């Protein structure tokens, strides 16, 4: 049963998310007052407003919401598995690898469903390689992270190679993946992401008890009846799935996977893995960051990945540079 | 007294063989850099030019395009290799590389700012790049002084990666602001030594010479500091002063290299890694060996970048990343960090 504090945290995050969504739907080149937004969503507004809200903005906001939630959940999961809050998909290079594969599919094949599948394949490859290089320590230990940095660098370079080798049109089509933007989403990818997110969330809720025990030492977790290996593999597979699908929609938007679980852990009851709160916080961050990017220098649009990098990096730096006795790696 | 002179005859003999081998290799790579290109000029035509004959077109390509490119590659490799060796020795961290730590990114961001504000003269750009590198260096040093971080190579690298990400995002913002500047920045930021004017080289040459002189001054105290801070003080050195001089040297070197070639990641990691493998733990020997190895690595990567995608060319920065990332993995894979 969810306790009081978690319920409170989740519901306040939900309110924040709704606020962000409505603001995002109402602001833009055409301002729609929030009451009209609600009317349009209910289906009884004038055609013009309904078109702007439902046709132009809603799909973008939904894409942002889903991908933010998926990235944050993947981050929270991986941090739990690695017992290291720096071990997020972005830092381990999974984002970049998924991007490289997705770009390969846009540049090469061009099927509308292909980017999702390719991004998944890329995410899986990067994780497997990072694991292989990390050696006996698995996800725990600094080798995993440095291996990830290296893999991320290689994948980034490969992406550049592909973009520099193809015709300018194909390169332009693939470019958003390289910085992280909600502009290039395709309906199919969003649909696949929604299905994957729902399935992933359901499975995670089923194994949440086992995940909670992962925070203790291995011996304690085993004593509590957790099947350690199975839980780890399932968790890792789910975080790869969520990351890959999210990247196929929004590209490698960095740091949401780090910041959202961080916030969730602060406000939820300690001792549990705050998956729901992370997902809500991630969705809120993504929608808000996209809103900022769209409106800050309007009509100029700043890709959401740039916004999260500028807002999130100082915080990550602060975590890293803060003198603390607790070992991070 | 020459600070760089090897302390004993045994040491000099141990170093001379790799030094000669690396010199020979560098010579071969320079020739290759002049002979091979992405364009239609074949290697034999280029060879005719080197021999003193050859067609008008081939002569133009070799002497006007490939020769400046080779010279700029030489200087860039020299600067980045030495800067990496110095930074790694000072922070005692084999992963401390100007590109990874955000020094190059600081320099790159400064240049992007300068371009946005309309700077185009070579002198200004190289000066701005050095200022940016200095700021990046200062951040790194501040970070290593933070309690505990100095002993944790990975955390330092992560901080550097984050700083790099932040600066790249800011640079992208600048590029969105101004289309004209964006084209210029994009051309420069991918990292390439092709088509760079020799005037840029003239503008950076004084700083590089100054940096080389500084290296001669700091090499001996730096070797003493490898024994520990107290030992260095006991030998009559001032670690604070030395550290300041090294930061200045690294900033001069990285700033010049970035002004010449754009931000090149991983060169400062690969070069000292190779040099250390042959020269051992003595920083003075490592620095000597970096002199031929640095240019050899950059030029080899450049030749690869011309041939791998011919008739198009890859950005040099992509090739160095592809070469350097596995080296990073290898260093980490080696288990215990090589102690510096």
Interface residues (C-beta under 8 A of the other chain):
Chain A: X86 X91 X133 X135 X142 X143 X145 X146 X147 X149 X150 X151 X153 X154 X156 X157 X158 X160 X161 X164 X165 X179 X254 X297 X300 X302 X303 X305 X306 X309 X310 X313 X314 X316 X317 X320 X321 X322 X323 X324 X325 X328 X329
Chain B: X95 X100 X143 X146 X147 X148 X149 X152 X154 X155 X157 X158 X159 X161 X162 X163 X165 X166 X168 X169 X170 X172 X173 X176 X177 X190 X265 X266 X309 X312 X314 X315 X317 X318 X319 X321 X322 X324 X325 X326 X328 X329 X332 X333
